[in-house]
Amino acid sequence: MDPQQEIKELKELVAHYQDVIHNMSAPIIPSIVPNTILAPIAGYIFRDRFETIRTKVLEYAADNRDTEQVIFDFTGVTMQDVQSFDFNELALELTQLNSALKLMGLRGIYVGFNPRFVREIVHAGIQVDLEVYTTFRSALQALLDEREAKLR
């Protein structure tokens, strides 16, 4: 095979895998609770990834107008995964994500924050106004309880 052709094919393969990784970095999963989606977040987090998550969730909501709640599950995020962020920047990203959701009429719910992560944000004196639950299960239960109360 011609070396130029081989390089071209390898570049196309790399581009394909970059696209796969980009799409897998922000999956959106319909929940058992009607009108609710789950956005699990695991692994290394950086500014571009937050932008990808924000964009994919907002595009999903625009295409699925019955979406009312978005649960972001940070259970799979360790302190090492957020090392590239200053905690002020991370709090700003979370606030911007939540603001974008509210402008779309969506309720943002956050679960699974690492206790050390929370301590660092509090220690830095950062105020973040988010609806937070310990686990995904507790968030779903709260939503189911609200739904049941509305039906009564």
N, C-alpha and C positions, 0 to 999 in steps of 0.2 A: 504494500500500500504506500502511496505517496505520503511523505512526512507532513506536507501541508494539509492534505485531506485528513490525516490522522489527528493532527492538532485541532482542526476545525470540528471533527466529530467529538473529540474529548471536551472541547469548550462547550459544545451543545449539551453533552452529558452532564457536565458540571452545572450549567444553567438549569437543566431539568431538575437536578437534585437540590439546587438552591430554591427552586420554586416549591418542591415537595416539602422541604424543611420550613419554608416560609408559611405554607398552608397548615402544616402540623403545629406550628408554634402558637396558634390561637384557634383551637378547635371550639366549635359551638355545638352543644348537645341539648336537644329538647328534654325537658324534665317531665316527671310524672305529674307535677302540678301544672294544670293548664295555664297557658300564656307565660310560662317561665322557661328560661333557658339557662344552661350551665356553661360557664367558660372556665374550664380547669386551667390553672397556671402552674407550671412546674418547670424547674430548671432555671438557667441563667436569665436574668431580666436586665434589659438595658432600654434606653430611650426609644430606639426604633421598634423594639418589640412591643412596648406599651402603645406606640402609635398604631402598630399592626392590630393589636387586640382591640383598641378603641374603634378603628376603622371597620374591622370585620363585624363587631357587635352592632355598630350603628347601621351598617349596610344590611345585616340580617334583619334588624328591626324594621328598616325601611321596606324590605321585601316581605316581611311577615308582620303586618300591622297589628295583629292580635297579641304580639309580645308585650307584656307589661312589666315583667321582672327579669333581671339578669343577676345570677349568682356567680360571683367570681370566687373560685376556690384556690386559695394560696397554700393549701396543705403541703404541696410538693415543693415549696420554695424554702430553701435554707438561707442562712446568713451569707454563705459563700456565693449564693446565686444573686445577691443584691450588692455585692462588694463594689461594683462600678458606680453605684449611686451614693451621693451624699444623702443623708436622710431627709434633709430639707427638699432636695430634688424629688425624692421618692414620694414624699407627702404631696408635693405639688402635682406630680403625675397622677396620683390617686384622686386628688381634688379635681383636676381637669377631667379625668375620666368620669367622675361622678357628675360634674357639671354638664358634660356632653350628654350623658344619659338623661338627666333631668330636662334638658332642652328638647329631647325627643319624647318626653312624657314617660320615661322608663324609670323604674325603681331599681337602684343599684344595691345589691346586698353582697357583703364581703365575709368570707369565712376562712378559717384555717390559718390565721396569722401566727407565726412562730412567736413564743413568749419573749425571746431575746430581741426579736425584731420590734415588738411592741414596746419593750423597755427602752430601746434605743430612741424610738420616736418620742416617747414621753420624756425621756431624759433630755432630749434636745429641745424640749419645750414647744414642740410642734402641735398645733391644733388641727385635727382632721375630723370633719363632721361626716361620718359614714355610719350606715346601718351595718352592724357587725354581729356575727354569731360565731360560736366556738367551732362548730362543725357544719358540714353540708346537711347532715341529717337534722340538726336542730333548726336550721334555716327552713328546710322543707316542712318540718313539723309546724313551725310558726305560720308559714303560708297556708298550710292545710287548715290549721285552727282558725285563721282569719276567714278563710273561704267558708268554713262550716258556720262560723258566727254570722256571716252575711246572709247565709241561706235561711237562718232561723227567723 
